[in-house]
């Protein structure tokens, strides 16, 4: 939240494009902070979790975009501060960054769901999740064997 407040009250000295870029970053910061606050009261709410994660990813990618716009790494001048089409284009880029963040979250969710489904063994009524990265029993969803094999020797 502190970073968002710093960007809100920054002196832009008549740089309209700077102000627009940092205001979009502040939107991402405050959206993520608001979602994190809501998650304190609404636990295990999947929509809030997705929105919070994508907002935090958006902050990082948009900060990189700001760096490329204001001081290009290949040298040369930055973008024209007075051109309104630059603001419109960068607003569209902000939306694309958010869609990219949602795509990353969706890819991670699908991958973890597939790994969780393929690495879950069922022994009767007990679910066992393998947490080793790679699953040795792919495709084998259940087993009729006991969890601990009975030994033939008498333990005394």
C-alpha angles and dihedrals in degrees: 000000000000091000090051091051091049090053092046095053098038118126106243095182096218095313100138095181092051090051092049094048094049093044089056089050089050089053090056092046095049093043091055092045092048091050091049089051092049090050089062089066100029106048123193094013105152096201092055091047092052093045093048094048093046091047092054091048089049091054092056097045093044092051088056089049090052089053092052093047100045099038112014113213093225091060127242130100124323123243122299106273095203100050110104092199088066090058092049092048092048091049087055089048089053089056090049090051089053091049089050090052090050089050091053091050092047092049092050091047093049093047094049091046092052092047091047093050094047095044099050119104125192122210105183106296096347121094115209119193117200110219100185103107097245121051120226096195103054114171092010103110101170140020129201094206124104122261092238117028115231114248120228095218121083112247112213 
